[in-house]
């Protein structure tokens, strides 16, 4: 089962998909994808994500709908 963590101090959202050890990563802009030795995606990190801004955006969209 995926494990989702958010660290507000460093503004990183992490989604852990597997318990495998990460051995390789792809980085694009503020997203890091980590893979295990078999090439399976094990973790997703989204950097510089201010969760409060994200929630405010969702709330604004709900008001406009």
N, C-alpha and C positions, 0 to 999 in steps of 0.2 A: 504494500500500500504506500502511495507517495507520502512524503513528509514535507510540509511547507513551513518555512521559517522566514521571518522578516526581522532584520536588525535595523531599528530606526536610527541608531547612532551613525552607522556607515551607509545607510539607505540601500541595503542589499536584500533582494528577495531570492531565496533559494528553494528550489523544488528538487528534492531527493527522490529519484525514481527507483533506484536499486541499491542494495547494500554492497555492490562490487566496488573495488578500488579503482579510482580514476587514474588512467595512464596516458591519456591524450585529451587535448582540448581544441576547440575551434572558438575564435573570438571574432565577433562582428559588432562594432559600435559598443553598446553597453550590455551585450549579452554574451555569456560564456557557456558553451556546451561541453560537458565532460563525458568521456567515453571510457569503457573498461577495455581490457585486453582483447575481448572478442568483438569490439566495435559497437557494443550496446550503449545507448545513451543512459548515463547514470545520474547526472545532475545538470540542472539549469540554474544559472545565476543571472539575475538582472541587476545591474549596478545603477546607482544614482536614481533609484525609484523612490520618490517621495509618496508614500502610501496615502497621506492626507490629500495631496493634490489629485491623486487617482480617485479617491472616494468623492471629493468635491466635484470632479468631472462627471461621475456617474449620477450624483444627485442632481446636477444641473440638467443632464440629459433626461432624467425622469420628470423633472418639472416642465421641460419643453415638450415632452411627449403628450 
